[in-house]
Amino acid sequence: MTTEVRVPTLGESVTEATVATWFKKPGDSVEVDEMLCELETDKVTVEVPSPVAGTLADIVAAEGETVGVDALLANIAEGGAAAASSDAPKAAPKAEAPAAAPAKSGDNVDVMVPTLGESVTEATVSTWFKAVGDSVAQDEMLCELETDKVSVEVPAPAAGVLAEITAPEGTTVDASAKLAVISSSGAAAAPAAASPEAAPAAVPAGTGHSDVENAPSAQKAMAEAGISGDQVTGTGRDGRVMKEDVAKAVAAAATAPAPAAPVAAPRAPVAADDAAREERVKMTRLRQTIAKRLKDSQNTAAMLTTYNEVDMTEVMALRNEYKDLFLKKHGVKLGFMSFFTKACCHALKEVPEVNAEIDGTDIVYKNFVHMGIAAGTPTGLVVPVIRDADAMSFHAIEQAIAEKGARARDGKLSMAEMQGGTFTISNGGVYGSLMSSPILNPPQSGILGMHKIQDRPMAIGGQVVIRPMMYLALSYDHRIVDGKGAVTFLVRVKEALEDPRRLLMDL
């Protein structure tokens, strides 16, 4: 039985693609979901997996050909028997491109970049836990990748000896790149791949000095732009230059006379004695992303902050009364975050614009609350999202916060767990902050800043009494949230916390 391999859906308004690389040739065995080839569109690179297990019978669309959506790419003979197709001998030579992706061959197993998450296209190799020649067990951690948001550990797909490292520490790799080769037979690597120090020569991508063939559309784009492969840094497999790499190089050349704008003002001259005692450390990708997103937020939103204070007496009394019973029944501690989350969900129902976002000239109102809870980690600030927090109980919220907070500190959060938030709570009080103005987490339109609880004298009923007080700060996007709505929101949060019974009666 023969199964057809066709061009998958390429995306909205994309009608054709170029066959960039075949990873298999006619006669090769393939597994279900094993990558057969790579297609290149104007915007993205698309990998085509095998729909069934069997043998690649013939290749219909060779490398360099332009195909439309649902076009026939190849045929797979199920059951392991090679198809006696007359097209196979013709397609085989075309499939043997100089840059054919290294598949499993003999006793060697390729270590590829794992799935990085939605919209994440590249990562930086931060740490190798093994060196060339080291023995590795299956699922043992080989290296750690760093993306814009999270760290990703790469396990060994098979047991054996680490024969080759193709992406040394500091290398930026795309989502389909090869990281290393494991020799499952235990044999050492070929001399050319004997040490990680030799690898960087092959990693600088897309240069004319490499034997990797560039994507056809990239070659055409370079010819039209009048630039050579030496001027373009490739991000494709094995340093292959893609069309978007050429576009980036052309854009960079156009702005070359003006130096890249620094994140901060140029440093003042430093005395030689002081310079010798300084330490310069490159910003991690996470820290660079945090810096960029926060600055973009300031530059985009019409951000304003309003303040209030809340008497925490009732919440603290309620917590002290039931915390032991709560822990015994639900297995999690009763903290203040569940009260604040519930209070914010309650207030967002009355002031929905704080839970909305701007999309062009439209306002998108969210009829749900995906609550972002900002968490400080050793590598920087992350915001895990508790989905449908408005429909959760106190103990479910506390369990979700505890679980996601622990995984955030360990760097185990996935990209999906940090996307889709509609409102954010940031608790600077745990670090002793008395007052601050939080910055919006785009595209959200509101963020609540919590602060430390401090005993202060308050005038109540004509008398001065000491009460545990907390300052609250709501930063909001004034483009869609008016002052009245912002103040109303903050007052509703204050009322719910000062009299938690209002939450039960939806008042």
Secondary structure, DSSP 4 states (H G I P E B T S, - for coil): -EEEEE-----TT--EEEEEEES--TT-EE-TT-EEEEEE-SS-EEEEE-SSSEEEEEESS-TT-EEETT-EEEEEEETSPPP--THHHHHHHHH--TT-----BTTEEEEE-----TT--EEEEEEESS-TT-EE-TT-EEEEEE-SS-EEEEE-SSSEEEEEESS-TT-EEETT-EEEEEETT-PPPPGGGSSGGGGGGT-STT-TTSSPPPPHHHHHHHHHHT--GGG----SGGG---HHHHHHHHHHHHTTTSPPPPSSPPPPP--HHHHTT----PPPHHHHHHHHHHHHHHHHS-EEEEEEEEE-HHHHHHHHHHHHHHHHHHSS---SHHHHHHHHHHHHHH-GGGG-EEETTEEE--SS--EEE-EEETTEEE--EETTGGG--HHHHHHHHHHHHHHHHTT---GGGGS--SEEEEEGGGGT-S---PPP-TT-SEEEEE---EEEEEEETTEEEEEEEEEEEEEEETTT--HHHHHHHHHHHHHHHHSTHHHHHT-
